[in-house]
Amino acid sequence: MTRASVRQVAELAGVSAMTVSPG
């Protein structure tokens, strides 16, 4: 995986966590 891919996955994971977590 390239650094760009790792960063993209991390950002997507962060967005998912924010969306799932209440408030």
C-alpha positions in Angstrom: 0.0 0.0 0.0 1.2 3.5 -0.7 1.2 6.3 1.8 -1.7 7.9 0.0 -3.8 4.7 0.3 -3.0 4.4 4.0 -3.9 8.1 4.6 -7.2 7.6 2.6 -8.1 4.5 4.6 -7.4 6.3 7.9 -9.5 9.3 6.9 -12.4 7.0 5.8 -12.1 5.1 9.1 -12.1 8.4 11.0 -15.2 9.6 9.2 -17.0 6.3 9.8 -16.1 6.5 13.5 -17.5 10.1 13.7 -20.7 9.1 11.9 -21.3 6.1 14.1 -20.4 7.7 17.4 -23.3 9.7 19.0 -22.8 13.4 18.9 
